[in-house]
Amino acid sequence: NNVRIRKHLRDKTRFLWHNVMDSQYQMKEDFDIIFCRNLLIYFSKQDQKHVLLNMIKKLKPGGYLFLGHSESITHFNLPLRHVSQTVFQKI
């Protein structure tokens, strides 16, 4: 009934809190994966694009962005490749 992630993987994982509306993300490193599920639906289209562009700046080339099922970003011209229904890869 329980699942546990191996220690060597846990040691490589970081979870961060961040205000996505900040103009600049103050994190030093870029990310392999960003999970942003069911957040964009609460913003205007203009703010959605602002948030997405800032996230994409912090995503490594080839990195993945995971969105919620109710979020659509296909109307934006972004440097992302659609991988799956809610998964995008930075190109």
N, C-alpha and C positions, 0 to 999 in steps of 0.2 A: 504493500500500500504506500510505500515511501520511495522517493527517488532522491538520489544524492549525486551531485556532480563531483567528479574526482578532484582532489585537492589541486593538482597541477593546472587544471582548467579554471578552478575558482580563483586561484592566485593571479590569473591573467585577466580576470573580468572586473570591470569597474562600472558602477551605476552612478550616474550624476544627475542632479537636479539643476535645471536651467530655465531662465525666462526666455522663451523662444522669440519674444518681441524685441529683445535687446538688439541694437544695431550691429554690434560685434560680439562674437562668441569669444570669451576670454580663456578658452582652453588652449593649451600649447600644442597638443598633438591632434592629429586627424584620426578619424574612426573607420574601422572596417565595416561596422554595422550600426545603423541608427534605427531604433524602433520608435515610431511616432504614430501610434494607433489611436484613432478616434479623437484627434485633437483639431485637425484642420477644419472640420465641419462647423466649428464654433467661430470661425473667422470669415471676414469678407474675402472676396476673390483677390483683392489687392493685398491684403494681409497674408493670405495663404501663399501668394507668390513670394512675398518678403521672407516669410518663415522658411519656405522651401529653398530659396536661393542661399540663405545663410546656412542651412543644414548641408546643402550640397557642397558649399565651400569647405566644410569640415569633414566631408566624406572622402576617403582615399579613392583614387582611381580604381575602378573595379569593385568598390565597396557597395554594400547593399542598403537600401532604404525600404523599411517595412511600414506600410500604412494600414489603416483600418478598411474594412470591407465597404463602408459607406462613403469613402473618400475617393474622389476622382481628380486626377491631375493631368489627364490627357489633353486638356485645352491649353495647357501651358507649354511653351517651347523651352524645355529644360534638357540639360545634358545627361539624360537618363534613358536607359534601355528598359523597356517593359519585359520583365522576366516571367511573371506569373500574375494572377489576379491583383494582388496587393503588394507585389515585390518588384522593386526597380533597382537597376544597377547603374552606377555612375560610369559614363563613358569618357 
